[in-house]
Amino acid sequence: MSQTIDLRIDVSNAVDLDEPAHMAVTVVLPDPADLPAQPVVCFAKPGGGYSRFYFTHALPGPPPGIELGAQADFHVARGWIFVALDNIGSGESSIHDASALGFTNVTRAALAAEQEVLLRLANGILVPGYPPVLQPVRLGIGQSTGGSLTIVQQARHDCYDGIGVLGFSAVYSHPATPPGEVPIVTPWFSREMSPREPGGIINAAAVAAASAASAEMAEDAAWAAIAWGFHYDDVPQDVVEQDLAHYEGMSQSIVTSPPPARERDPAPWNSYTLPNDATRFTLTPGAVAPEAAAIVVPVLSAMGERDLVVDPLGEARAFRSAPSFDLFICPRMGHMHNFAGSRALFWERIHRFGEWCAAAKALT
């Protein structure tokens, strides 16, 4: 029988915040009898506006929907150890000044938390009586903004044996909109300057023109365009509204700005806070291109039929140092993969990639 453990891991010494910091982590363990000879530990990072429960909660969706269980359950039933994290500044991790939560602090915090989990697993102290897990295959996956954070963390810290980049492009990410609709224009941010400085938004003129043009656009039309790219047609409308409620009223800025405060509680998988200084780069072309080019482990780029990845077939160019690159476009799926009716196919592809990483590691 699987076990679920919620942890709060102190990462104060790993980050430069001048205040206490912690990461909220959920570890799901398989029955010890189901552990393979070469264990796999999968670390999962959610996207902006989402919490670790995106991976560990049985999300609603088309039939069989909740009956499928959570993504973590899928992998754990097949012998993996699954570790989902709230990015620092979001979910139940500690909240800090968003301007201090750039790539460096966010990825250092995640690295420290993940290393602590690995240490507890190796020493057999994560759960009383659970056997030590030594030298596992370490897999890193991230959805949307979590994909960009996974890329940066791997390039800087060489902490995984393979990575899955889910619904994010290291070349150019952009929200999908219905055919014939006016394309969304999002800010492209400089990595060297504040957005408030001249030049901090590289495409400021295009953003200003789009804002003026969209002033007359009905809010419900803007909402429908965003929802179309996030969820496929078979996802029930009430599920779409429940998932995207924390973006309500944001129209064109939905995918680039922090969600507004709301009086009601979010769905369990949502987060009303996020590490905005890192998150804002999600839609800036090539923002993590240097890190992607430096990755020297196998890479899986997986996405929905409607997603942020503008040119799926061109994605391999970003990972020029990787020994292998796999591409998967999941049918009948939008950007929020774990709500889709085809989610089990998506999870199966990730699992097979992880098993291949395990086989590759065993031979090296």
C-alpha positions as a printed Julia matrix, in Angstrom:
364×3 Matrix{Float64}:
   0.0    0.0     0.0
   1.28   3.48   -0.87
   2.01   6.11    1.76
   1.72   9.9     1.52
   3.93  12.17    3.62
   3.63  15.98    3.79
   6.8   17.81    4.78
   7.9   21.38    5.53
  11.61  21.53    4.78
  13.69  24.48    5.98
  15.72  25.95    3.09
  16.75  29.21    4.74
  20.47  28.51    4.33
  20.09  27.73    0.62
  18.58  31.07   -0.42
  19.49  34.74   -0.13
  16.33  36.13    1.45
  17.46  37.32    4.92
  14.46  35.61    6.5
  13.35  32.04    7.23
  12.24  30.04    4.21
  10.68  26.63    3.8
   9.38  24.37    1.05
   6.12  22.42    1.21
   6.67  18.94   -0.2
   4.46  15.88   -0.63
   6.15  12.5    -1.0
   4.13   9.52   -2.2
   5.85   6.16   -1.57
   4.98   2.84   -3.19
   4.71  -0.33   -1.18
   8.32  -1.43   -0.53
   7.55  -4.68   -2.35
   6.85  -2.66   -5.51
  10.2   -0.84   -5.55
  12.26  -1.93   -8.57
  15.91  -2.9    -8.31
  16.75   0.54   -9.76
  14.39   2.92   -7.88
  13.1    6.05   -9.58
  12.44   9.25   -7.62
  10.42  11.76   -9.65
  10.46  15.42   -8.54
   7.56  17.46   -9.93
   7.17  21.25  -10.12
   3.81  22.9   -10.94
   3.21  25.91  -13.13
   2.49  29.49  -12.11
  -0.78  29.82  -10.24
  -0.78  26.13   -9.3
   0.29  24.1    -6.27
   1.82  20.67   -5.81
  -1.7   19.27   -5.57
  -1.87  19.58   -9.36
   0.15  16.34   -9.26
  -1.15  14.69   -6.09
  -4.88  15.55   -6.2
  -7.37  13.51   -8.26
  -8.4   16.33  -10.59
 -11.86  16.5   -12.19
 -12.2   16.07  -15.92
 -13.91  14.04  -18.65
 -14.81  10.41  -17.86
 -13.25   8.46  -16.27
 -12.13  11.71  -14.6
 -11.43  11.45  -10.9
 -11.59   7.65  -11.08
  -8.14   7.78  -12.7
  -6.68   9.23   -9.51
  -3.78  11.66   -9.41
  -0.69  11.63  -11.59
   1.35  10.73   -8.51
  -0.89   7.69   -7.95
  -0.34   6.54  -11.54
   3.45   6.5   -11.19
   3.54   5.19   -7.64
   1.32   2.24   -8.6
   4.11   1.36  -11.05
   6.86   1.55   -8.44
   8.08   5.14   -8.54
   8.63   7.43   -5.58
   6.85  10.68   -6.46
   7.78  14.02   -4.87
   5.68  17.12   -5.6
   6.83  20.56   -4.47
   5.22  23.95   -4.03
   7.61  26.4    -5.65
   8.89  28.84   -3.04
   6.59  31.84   -2.95
   3.52  29.73   -3.81
   1.16  27.19   -2.34
   2.11  26.24    1.2
   5.79  27.1     0.77
   6.97  30.3     2.44
   5.92  33.58    0.84
   8.46  36.33    0.2
   8.89  39.55   -1.74
   8.24  38.45   -5.33
  11.15  40.56   -6.61
  13.55  38.34   -4.64
  12.2   35.14   -6.18
  14.12  34.95   -9.42
  15.54  31.79  -10.95
  18.46  31.65   -8.51
  16.53  31.61   -5.24
  13.64  29.52   -6.58
  15.84  26.76   -7.97
  18.2   26.76   -4.98
  15.25  26.33   -2.65
  13.91  23.42   -4.69
  17.34  21.8    -4.9
  17.8   22.0    -1.12
  14.39  20.46   -0.47
  14.95  17.67   -2.98
  18.39  16.85   -1.59
  16.88  16.62    1.89
  14.27  14.16    0.65
  16.96  12.07   -1.05
  19.04  12.12    2.15
  16.12  10.95    4.27
  15.32   8.21    1.75
  18.94   7.02    1.69
  19.12   6.91    5.49
  15.75   5.21    5.87
  14.35   7.97    8.08
  11.64   9.46    5.87
   9.12   6.94    7.2
   9.77   4.51   10.06
  10.37   1.03    8.7
  10.71   2.05    5.05
  13.84   0.5     3.49
  16.72   2.81    2.51
  16.58   3.99   -1.1
  20.15   4.27   -2.38
  21.39   5.87   -5.6
  17.99   6.15   -7.29
  17.35   7.44  -10.77
  16.44  11.1   -10.27
  13.85  12.39  -12.68
  12.77  16.05  -12.8
   9.52  17.1   -14.43
   7.85  20.49  -14.56
   4.62  21.78  -16.09
   4.53  25.22  -17.74
   6.6   27.58  -15.55
   7.68  24.47  -13.64
   9.27  23.31  -16.88
  11.41  26.44  -17.11
  12.47  26.0   -13.47
  13.39  22.36  -14.11
  15.57  23.4   -17.06
  17.38  26.07  -15.05
  17.88  23.84  -12.02
  19.28  20.98  -14.08
  21.65  23.21  -16.05
  23.02  24.91  -12.95
  23.1   22.0   -10.5
  23.19  18.75  -12.55
  20.68  17.17  -10.16
  18.65  14.87  -12.43
  19.3   11.85  -14.65
  16.61  12.99  -17.08
  14.06  15.8   -17.32
  10.51  16.08  -18.61
   9.55  19.56  -19.82
   5.76  19.62  -19.96
   3.87  22.35  -21.79
   6.81  24.74  -21.95
   9.13  25.68  -24.8
  12.76  26.62  -24.34
  12.48  28.35  -27.74
   9.15  30.21  -27.59
   6.1   29.64  -25.4
   2.86  31.43  -26.28
  -0.78  30.78  -25.33
  -2.89  29.06  -27.97
  -6.07  30.78  -29.12
  -8.91  29.56  -31.36
  -8.39  29.77  -35.14
  -9.39  33.16  -36.46
  -9.18  34.88  -33.09
  -6.91  37.85  -32.47
  -3.58  36.51  -31.11
  -2.69  37.36  -27.54
   0.3   39.69  -27.12
   2.32  39.08  -23.96
   5.24  41.09  -22.53
   8.75  39.86  -23.22
  10.95  40.67  -20.25
  14.64  41.49  -20.08
  16.57  39.25  -17.68
  18.83  42.17  -16.74
  16.4   45.01  -16.02
  13.28  45.57  -13.99
  10.06  45.73  -16.02
   9.66  49.27  -14.67
  12.87  50.45  -16.37
  13.02  51.57  -20.0
  13.83  48.45  -21.98
  12.67  46.14  -19.19
   9.79  45.06  -21.43
  11.49  44.37  -24.72
   8.36  44.48  -26.88
   6.72  47.39  -25.06
   5.41  48.98  -28.25
   3.63  45.79  -29.34
   2.15  45.34  -25.87
   0.86  48.92  -25.83
  -0.69  48.55  -29.28
  -2.36  45.27  -28.32
  -3.7   46.77  -25.1
  -5.27  49.65  -26.99
  -6.76  47.3   -29.58
  -8.19  44.95  -26.95
  -9.79  47.71  -24.87
 -13.04  47.13  -26.74
 -12.78  43.34  -26.58
 -15.49  41.8   -24.44
 -14.23  40.2   -21.25
 -16.09  36.97  -22.0
 -14.41  36.73  -25.43
 -10.96  37.13  -23.9
 -11.87  34.55  -21.27
 -13.06  32.06  -23.9
  -9.83  32.45  -25.88
  -7.72  31.64  -22.84
  -9.93  28.74  -21.75
  -9.72  27.23  -25.26
  -5.95  26.84  -24.97
  -5.95  25.64  -21.38
  -8.64  22.96  -21.66
  -9.78  20.76  -24.55
 -13.41  20.73  -25.67
 -14.39  17.6   -23.75
 -13.5   19.1   -20.35
 -16.81  20.07  -18.68
 -17.43  23.8   -18.51
 -17.86  23.75  -14.74
 -14.41  22.17  -14.41
 -12.89  24.84  -16.68
 -14.5   27.59  -14.61
 -13.4   26.0   -11.33
  -9.82  25.66  -12.53
  -9.5   29.13  -14.03
 -11.46  31.07  -11.4
  -8.23  32.42   -9.91
  -7.51  34.11  -13.26
 -10.94  35.73  -13.49
 -11.03  39.32  -14.68
  -7.49  39.35  -16.04
  -8.3   39.13  -19.79
  -5.12  39.53  -21.85
  -2.76  39.58  -18.86
  -3.97  36.23  -17.55
  -0.82  34.29  -18.26
   1.75  36.88  -17.26
   0.53  38.57  -14.1
  -0.03  37.33  -10.54
  -3.63  36.27   -9.92
  -5.67  38.88   -8.03
  -6.68  38.32   -4.42
 -10.16  36.81   -4.09
 -12.5   36.36   -1.18
 -13.21  32.67   -1.72
 -10.68  29.89   -1.34
  -9.03  28.57   -4.48
  -9.42  25.01   -5.71
  -6.91  22.73   -3.93
  -4.61  22.68   -6.95
  -4.49  26.48   -7.35
  -2.14  28.98   -5.73
  -2.96  32.68   -5.49
   0.7   33.52   -5.02
   3.69  32.68   -7.2
   7.42  33.45   -7.51
   6.67  36.23   -9.94
  10.21  37.32  -10.75
  10.87  33.86  -12.25
   7.34  33.2   -13.48
   7.17  36.33  -15.65
   9.79  34.9   -18.03
   7.63  31.92  -19.02
   6.45  33.6   -22.25
   9.66  35.46  -23.14
  11.29  33.79  -26.17
  14.59  32.13  -25.37
  14.56  33.23  -21.72
  16.16  29.95  -20.59
  17.87  29.08  -23.88
  21.44  29.13  -22.43
  20.43  26.71  -19.7
  18.57  24.43  -22.1
  21.58  24.29  -24.4
  23.81  23.19  -21.52
  21.71  20.2   -20.41
  23.55  16.9   -20.87
  20.89  14.38  -19.76
  17.96  12.93  -21.74
  15.05  15.3   -22.32
  11.36  14.63  -22.91
   9.35  17.53  -24.31
   5.67  16.68  -23.87
   2.64  18.85  -24.48
  -1.04  18.87  -25.34
  -2.52  19.29  -28.78
  -3.3   22.87  -27.7
  -0.47  24.23  -25.62
   2.14  26.93  -25.16
   4.74  25.32  -27.41
   4.65  27.28  -30.67
   6.86  24.98  -32.77
   6.97  21.46  -31.29
   9.11  20.01  -34.07
  11.69  22.74  -33.59
  12.02  22.19  -29.86
  14.98  19.79  -30.16
  17.16  22.69  -31.3
  17.1   24.13  -27.78
  18.66  21.04  -26.19
  21.77  20.84  -28.36
  23.91  19.1   -25.69
  21.36  16.46  -24.62
  22.29  12.85  -25.5
  18.65  12.18  -26.48
  15.51  14.18  -27.09
  11.97  12.79  -27.15
   8.87  14.67  -28.33
   5.27  13.81  -27.5
   2.15  15.73  -28.49
  -0.83  14.32  -26.63
  -4.13  14.34  -28.54
  -7.28  15.93  -27.1
  -5.37  17.86  -24.48
  -4.93  21.53  -23.61
  -2.22  23.22  -21.58
  -3.54  21.94  -18.25
  -2.68  18.33  -18.97
  -3.91  16.67  -15.79
  -7.55  17.63  -16.42
  -7.67  16.11  -19.92
  -9.58  13.0   -20.86
  -6.35  11.71  -22.43
  -4.24  12.31  -19.31
  -3.47   8.62  -18.74
  -1.78   8.48  -22.15
   0.3   11.53  -21.19
   1.33   9.96  -17.88
   2.2    6.69  -19.61
   4.56   8.53  -21.97
   6.29  10.23  -19.04
   6.58   6.93  -17.2
   8.14   5.16  -20.17
  10.63   8.0   -20.52
  11.57   7.6   -16.86
  12.02   3.87  -17.29
  14.28   4.53  -20.27
  16.35   6.94  -18.16
  16.68   4.19  -15.57
  17.86   1.72  -18.21
  20.33   4.24  -19.59
  21.74   4.98  -16.15
  22.17   1.27  -15.43
  24.41   0.93  -18.49
  26.67   3.9   -17.79
